[in-house]
Amino acid sequence: MSVAASGVEFDLGNLLAAGRRWTAAAAAFRRHLARAPGHAEAHFNLANALAAAGEPGAAVESYLACLRISPLYGPAHVNLAQTLRRLGFLDHARALAETAVRILPANPDAHTCRAGLCFDLGAYADAEAAYRAALALAPRHAGALTSLGNVLQATGRLTEARAVQEAACVLAPADADAHFNLATTLLAAGEFARGWEEYEWRLRRRTEIARDLGPAWSGEPLAGRTLLLHAEQGLGDTLQFVRYVPLAAARGGRVVLEVQPPLARLLAGVEGVAEVVSQGETLPLHDLQLPLLSLPRVFGTTLETVPAAIPYLPVAPAAVARWRERCPSPPGRRVGLVWAGGGHPEDIGAHLIDRRRSLPPAALAPLGAIGGVAFVGLQKDAAERPAALALLDPMGQVRDFADTAAVVGGLDLVIAVDTAVAHLAGALGREVWLLSRYDGCWRWLAGRADTPWYPAMRLYHQKRPGDWAEVIARVAADLAAWAARPPG
């Protein structure tokens, strides 16, 4: 292949990339580089194509090849930082973003890249400063505006967050992420009427997998028709919003529920459910459909009208008794513990949230000094356990959430991070103490130690990002007082 032909391959690669044909573009760039290995821009474009094609590891190698040839190639620092973030190497990514800002001080994308990594690492003041630096360069940068709103929301400044997120939606009215971020701020502030409307934008986000399941239900009488309600997001979301099924069934139809497989057996007994289908199974014929998290909008839920007929999950007393026999404990009140959520390595956004919501098992050590309590581990597939606690652990025998519900049904209290078991315990009417990260989820509202979703839940929020020691100190003091009181 001649050098001239190689140049043709470079142009072809750019043309294919413009058409989003990433694999073909990467092949063309590689043919070009076989003849022109010192072409930094070709390595950069190859890396971009590989990253877009879902090959982040190979993309990293190509970005590094670009930087070996041209160490001051600023866009390569930015894109390599973003790719390393996808792979979970946050500290390395932040260092690269810092370098990008030094090389490209007038480039707003370099500042937003740095800001995003500061946010991921809990450095909220640095993240805010970096987003504001980007906006000083590009005041109409909708992405920087909505992301600044996320920082302001995380730090509890909801009025400011709403203002910048509203501005982002004006600048980019079709941007689903901007509307979704505004929705979470509105919901965290308890502004449910508009919040639920804006929350519908989640279904248009790039992270969603669209399925054509038929016409959406808008809350009208069902008149004998079959309604498919389908789970979305995580297990905890399903457990929280399945409470709406009896209300939907009361509209005069047959309700089919599609849920994650670990929940299928438990949720088959929810009032109003005619049939349960596990995700991945063939769906039965139905007339209408709706995602579970759209039900609050359909029913016009406000802070005062949250359905809280607790318990709304079924658990047989005989099953509770069987699990108590399988997991006998010394005298004392039984307290369940959950210290980590699911890792979600396939979804970097969810994975980073999990890093912030989970705590190391050793952080629970102060609870071990409290007498009159028998601790029961509710952590499924735990790689590590709190060594300082004498922990009963039935989870190796647990098959699904129906079994977990029976275990929880025999407990006096559950102390958990913000994960599915906390929702399970709340829905069963168990007393729950929820350990909430500093940038707590919108559903727990701002500035509250209680929640209308679960009347028996108490919230313990981090006062500083990542500071679980202070949270556990408060929990330990309250647990000692709780254990000293007569039951009930």
C-alpha positions in Angstrom: 0.0 0.0 0.0 1.4 3.4 -1.0 1.5 6.4 1.4 -1.0 8.1 -0.8 -3.3 5.1 -0.5 -2.7 5.2 3.2 -4.0 8.7 3.3 -7.1 7.6 1.5 -7.6 5.0 4.3 -7.4 7.8 6.9 -10.0 9.9 5.0 -12.2 6.7 4.7 -11.9 6.1 8.5 -13.0 9.7 9.2 -16.0 9.3 6.8 -17.0 5.9 8.4 -16.7 7.5 11.9 -18.9 10.4 10.8 -21.5 7.7 9.9 -21.0 6.0 13.3 -19.7 2.8 11.6 -17.2 2.4 14.3 -15.8 -1.0 13.6 -15.2 -0.3 9.9 -13.7 3.1 10.8 -11.3 1.4 13.2 -10.2 -1.1 10.5 -9.5 1.8 8.1 -7.5 3.7 10.6 -5.4 0.6 11.3 -4.7 0.1 7.6 -3.5 3.7 7.5 -1.3 3.3 10.6 0.3 0.2 9.1 1.9 2.7 6.6 2.0 5.8 8.8 2.7 4.6 12.4 3.8 8.1 13.5 0.5 9.8 12.7 -0.7 11.0 16.1 -4.1 12.1 14.9 -4.8 8.7 13.3 -4.0 7.0 16.7 -6.4 9.4 18.3 -9.2 8.8 15.8 -8.7 5.0 16.1 -9.0 5.3 19.8 -12.2 7.3 19.5 -13.6 4.6 17.2 -12.6 1.8 19.5 -14.2 3.5 22.5 -17.4 4.1 20.6 -17.4 0.5 19.5 -17.3 -0.7 23.1 -13.6 -1.6 23.2 -12.3 0.7 26.0 -9.2 -1.4 26.7 -8.0 -1.2 23.1 -8.9 2.5 23.0 -6.6 3.1 25.9 -3.7 1.6 24.0 -4.4 3.8 21.0 -4.7 7.0 23.1 -1.4 6.2 24.8 0.2 5.6 21.3 -1.0 9.1 20.3 0.5 10.6 23.5 3.8 8.9 23.0 4.1 10.6 19.7 2.5 13.9 20.8 2.6 14.3 24.6 0.8 17.7 24.4 -2.2 16.4 22.4 -4.8 17.8 24.7 -7.9 16.1 23.3 -6.2 12.7 23.8 -5.7 13.5 27.5 -9.5 14.4 27.8 -10.7 11.3 26.0 -8.3 8.9 27.7 -9.4 10.3 31.0 -13.1 9.6 30.1 -12.2 6.1 28.9 -10.3 5.3 32.1 -13.3 6.5 34.0 -15.4 3.9 32.2 -12.9 1.3 33.3 -13.0 2.5 36.9 -9.5 4.0 37.2 -10.7 7.3 38.7 -7.5 8.6 40.2 -5.5 8.1 37.0 -8.4 9.6 35.0 -8.4 12.7 37.2 -4.7 13.2 36.8 -5.1 13.1 33.0 -8.0 15.6 33.2 -5.8 17.9 35.3 -3.2 17.7 32.6 -5.8 18.4 29.9 -6.8 21.6 31.7 -3.2 22.8 31.8 -2.7 22.1 28.1 -6.2 23.4 27.1 -7.1 26.1 29.6 -9.6 27.7 27.2 -11.3 24.4 26.3 -14.6 23.9 28.2 -14.7 20.2 27.6 -11.4 19.8 29.4 -12.9 21.6 32.4 -16.1 19.5 32.3 -14.0 16.3 32.1 -12.1 17.3 35.2 -15.3 18.4 37.0 -17.0 15.0 36.3 -14.1 13.1 37.8 -14.0 15.4 40.9 -17.7 14.7 41.4 -17.1 10.9 41.0 -14.4 11.1 43.8 -16.6 13.1 46.1 -14.6 16.4 45.7 -17.7 18.5 45.3 -16.1 21.9 45.8 -13.5 21.1 43.1 -16.3 19.8 40.8 -18.3 23.0 41.2 -15.3 25.2 40.5 -14.4 23.2 37.4 -18.0 23.4 36.0 -18.1 27.1 36.7 -14.8 27.5 34.9 -16.3 25.7 31.9 -19.4 27.9 32.0 -17.2 31.0 32.1 -15.8 29.9 28.8 -19.1 28.6 27.3 -22.1 30.1 29.2 -24.5 28.1 26.9 -22.9 24.7 27.6 -26.1 22.8 28.6 -24.1 19.7 29.7 -22.0 21.8 32.1 -25.1 23.5 33.4 -27.0 20.3 34.2 -23.9 18.7 35.7 -23.4 21.7 37.9 -27.0 21.2 39.0 -26.1 17.6 40.0 -23.2 19.0 42.2 -25.5 21.5 43.8 -28.2 18.8 44.4 -25.6 16.5 45.9 -24.6 19.2 48.4 -28.2 20.0 49.3 -28.5 23.3 47.5 -31.7 22.4 45.7 -33.0 25.8 44.8 -29.7 26.6 43.1 -29.7 23.2 41.4 -33.1 23.7 40.1 -32.3 27.1 38.6 -29.3 25.8 36.6 -31.1 22.6 35.5 -34.1 24.7 34.3 -31.6 26.8 32.3 -30.1 23.6 30.8 -33.5 22.4 29.7 -34.2 25.7 28.0 -30.8 25.5 26.1 -31.3 21.8 25.2 -35.1 21.2 25.3 -34.7 17.7 23.8 -31.9 16.5 26.1 -33.3 13.7 28.2 -30.4 13.7 30.7 -31.0 17.4 31.4 -34.7 16.8 32.1 -34.0 13.7 34.2 -31.5 15.6 36.3 -34.1 18.3 36.8 -36.7 15.6 37.8 -34.5 14.2 40.6 -33.9 17.7 42.0 -37.7 18.4 42.0 -38.4 15.0 43.6 -35.8 15.5 46.2 -37.4 18.8 47.1 -40.8 17.1 47.4 -42.2 18.9 44.3 -43.8 15.7 43.1 -46.4 17.1 40.6 -43.9 18.4 38.2 -41.2 16.0 39.3 -43.0 12.9 38.1 -43.8 14.6 34.8 -40.1 15.4 34.2 -39.1 11.9 35.5 -40.8 10.4 32.3 -37.7 11.7 30.4 -35.7 8.8 31.9 -37.3 6.5 29.3 -35.6 8.5 26.5 -32.1 8.5 28.0 -29.2 6.9 26.1 -28.9 4.3 28.9 -32.4 2.9 28.3 -33.1 0.0 26.1 -36.3 0.7 24.2 -38.9 -2.0 24.0 -42.2 -1.8 22.0 -44.6 -3.3 24.5 -47.7 -1.6 23.2 -49.8 1.5 24.2 -49.1 3.1 27.5 -51.7 3.1 30.2 -52.7 6.6 31.4 -54.8 5.6 34.4 -58.2 5.2 32.8 -60.6 2.4 33.9 -59.3 -0.9 32.6 -62.7 -2.5 32.0 -61.4 -6.1 32.0 -58.3 -5.5 29.9 -54.9 -6.8 30.8 -52.3 -4.4 32.0 -48.6 -5.3 31.9 -46.5 -3.5 34.6 -42.8 -4.0 34.1 -39.8 -3.5 36.4 -37.1 -1.1 35.5 -33.8 0.0 37.2 -32.9 -1.9 40.3 -34.4 -4.5 42.6 -35.0 -1.8 45.2 -37.0 0.3 42.8 -39.2 -2.7 42.0 -39.8 -3.4 45.7 -40.6 0.3 46.4 -43.1 0.8 43.5 -44.8 -2.5 43.4 -47.0 -1.0 46.1 -49.0 0.6 43.3 -50.2 -2.7 41.9 -53.3 -3.0 44.1 -54.3 0.5 43.0 -53.9 -0.4 39.3 -55.9 -3.6 39.7 -58.7 -1.7 41.4 -59.2 0.1 38.1 -60.9 -3.1 36.9 -58.3 -5.0 35.0 -56.0 -8.0 35.1 -52.5 -7.0 36.1 -49.5 -9.0 34.8 -46.2 -8.1 36.5 -42.8 -8.5 34.8 -39.9 -8.4 37.3 -36.3 -9.4 37.9 -36.1 -13.2 38.5 -35.0 -13.0 42.1 -38.2 -11.2 42.9 -40.7 -13.3 41.0 -41.6 -15.8 43.7 -42.1 -13.1 46.4 -44.1 -10.7 44.2 -46.5 -13.4 43.0 -48.3 -12.9 46.3 -48.8 -9.1 46.0 -52.4 -8.1 46.2 -53.8 -7.5 42.7 -51.2 -9.5 40.8 -52.8 -12.0 38.4 -49.6 -13.3 36.9 -45.8 -12.8 37.4 -43.3 -13.2 34.6 -39.5 -13.1 35.0 -37.5 -10.8 32.8 -36.3 -12.8 29.8 -39.4 -14.9 29.7 -42.1 -14.6 27.0 -44.6 -12.0 27.9 -48.3 -12.9 27.8 -50.8 -11.1 25.6 -51.7 -7.7 27.1 -53.7 -4.6 26.1 -51.7 -1.9 27.9 -48.4 -1.5 29.6 -46.5 0.8 31.9 -43.1 0.9 33.6 -43.5 0.6 37.4 -41.8 4.0 38.1 -44.4 5.7 35.9 -47.2 4.8 38.3 -46.7 7.7 40.7 -47.4 10.1 37.9 -50.5 8.2 36.7 -51.9 8.2 40.3 -50.9 11.9 40.9 -48.8 11.0 44.0 -48.0 13.8 46.3 -46.1 13.8 49.6 -49.5 13.4 51.4 -50.8 10.6 49.2 -47.8 8.2 49.0 -49.4 4.7 49.2 -48.2 3.4 52.5 -50.4 0.4 53.3 -47.6 -1.4 55.1 -46.9 -4.3 54.8 -47.7 -4.8 51.1 -45.3 -7.8 50.6 -46.5 -11.3 51.6 -44.5 -13.5 53.9 -46.0 -16.6 55.5 -45.5 -16.9 59.3 -44.6 -20.6 58.8 -41.7 -19.5 56.5 -40.5 -17.0 59.1 -40.5 -19.7 61.7 -38.6 -22.1 59.5 -35.8 -19.6 58.9 -35.6 -18.7 62.6 -35.0 -22.4 63.2 -32.3 -22.6 60.5 -30.5 -19.6 62.1 -30.9 -19.9 65.8 -29.4 -17.0 67.8 -28.3 -16.4 71.4 -30.8 -14.5 73.6 -31.3 -10.9 72.5 -33.0 -8.9 69.9 -32.1 -9.8 66.3 -30.7 -7.1 64.1 -30.0 -7.6 60.4 -27.1 -5.9 58.7 -26.4 -4.9 55.1 -23.2 -3.0 54.4 -22.9 -2.9 50.6 -25.0 -2.7 47.4 -24.6 -4.5 44.1 -21.4 -3.6 42.3 -22.8 -3.0 38.8 -19.4 -3.2 37.0 -21.3 -3.1 33.7 -22.7 0.3 34.4 -20.1 2.9 35.5 -22.7 5.4 36.7 -24.4 2.8 39.0 -21.0 1.4 40.0 -19.8 4.8 41.2 -23.0 5.3 43.2 -22.4 1.9 44.7 -18.9 2.9 45.8 -20.4 5.9 47.6 -23.4 4.0 49.2 -21.4 1.0 50.4 -19.1 0.9 53.5 -16.3 -1.4 54.4 -17.4 -4.2 56.8 -14.8 -3.1 59.3 -16.7 0.2 59.7 -19.4 -1.7 61.6 -17.0 -2.7 64.4 -18.4 -0.2 67.0 -21.7 -2.1 66.9 -20.0 -5.2 68.3 -19.7 -3.5 71.7 -23.5 -3.4 72.2 -25.0 -6.0 74.4 -28.4 -7.7 74.1 -28.2 -7.8 70.3 -27.7 -10.8 67.9 -26.5 -9.6 64.5 -27.8 -11.4 61.4 -25.9 -10.9 58.1 -28.2 -10.1 55.1 -25.4 -9.5 52.6 -25.7 -12.0 49.7 -22.4 -13.3 48.3 -20.3 -11.1 50.6 -16.6 -11.3 49.8 -15.8 -9.9 53.2 -17.6 -9.8 56.5 -17.3 -7.6 59.7 -14.8 -9.5 61.7 -15.5 -7.7 64.9 -19.1 -8.9 65.0 -20.4 -12.4 65.9 -22.5 -12.6 62.8 -25.2 -15.2 62.1 -25.2 -15.7 58.3 -28.1 -17.6 56.7 -27.6 -16.1 53.2 -25.7 -19.1 51.8 -29.1 -20.9 52.0 -31.1 -18.1 50.5 -32.4 -18.7 47.0 -34.3 -15.5 46.3 -36.1 -12.6 47.9 -38.9 -14.7 49.1 -36.4 -16.5 51.3 -34.8 -13.1 52.3 -38.3 -11.8 53.2 -38.8 -14.8 55.5 -35.4 -14.1 57.2 -36.2 -10.4 57.6 -39.7 -11.3 58.9 -38.0 -12.8 62.0 -35.9 -9.8 62.8 -36.5 -6.9 65.2 -34.5 -4.3 63.2 -32.6 -4.0 60.0 -29.7 -1.6 59.6 -28.8 -1.3 55.9 -27.2 0.9 53.3 -29.4 2.2 50.5 -30.0 -1.1 48.7 -32.8 -3.5 48.0 -33.0 -5.2 51.4 -33.7 -1.8 53.0 -36.8 -1.5 50.7 -37.7 -5.1 51.4 -37.6 -4.6 55.2 -39.6 -1.3 54.9 -42.3 -3.0 52.7 -42.6 -5.8 55.3 -43.1 -3.2 58.0 -39.9 -4.0 59.8 -38.1 -1.2 61.6 -35.3 0.0 59.3 -32.3 2.3 59.9 -31.0 3.3 56.5 -27.4 4.5 56.1 -27.5 7.1 53.4 -24.5 8.5 51.5 -23.8 12.2 51.5 -25.4 12.7 48.0 -28.4 10.7 49.0 -31.0 9.4 46.5 -33.8 11.7 45.6 -36.4 9.3 47.0 -35.4 10.0 50.6 -36.1 13.8 50.2 -33.8 16.5 51.4 -33.3 17.3 55.1 -35.5 14.5 56.5 -34.8 11.7 58.9 -38.0 10.0 58.0 -39.7 9.0 54.8 -43.4 8.8 53.6 -42.5 5.7 51.6 -41.8 3.6 54.7 -43.2 4.8 58.0 -41.0 2.5 60.1 -37.7 3.8 58.5 -35.2 6.1 60.0 -32.6 7.8 57.9 -28.9 8.4 58.9 -27.3 10.7 56.4 -23.6 11.2 56.0 -22.7 14.8 57.1 -19.5 14.7 55.1 -18.7 12.8 51.8 -17.4 9.3 52.6 -17.5 9.8 56.4 -19.1 6.6 57.6 -17.4 6.7 61.0 -19.6 9.5 62.2 -22.8 7.8 60.9 -21.9 4.5 62.6 -21.1 6.4 65.9 -24.7 7.8 65.9 -26.1 4.4 65.0 -24.2 2.7 67.8 -25.5 5.2 70.4 -29.0 4.8 69.2 -28.7 1.0 69.0 -27.5 0.8 72.6 -30.5 2.8 73.7 -32.8 0.8 71.5 -31.4 -2.5 72.9 -31.9 -1.3 76.5 -35.6 -0.6 76.0 -38.2 -3.3 76.4 -39.3 -4.8 73.0 -42.3 -2.9 71.4 
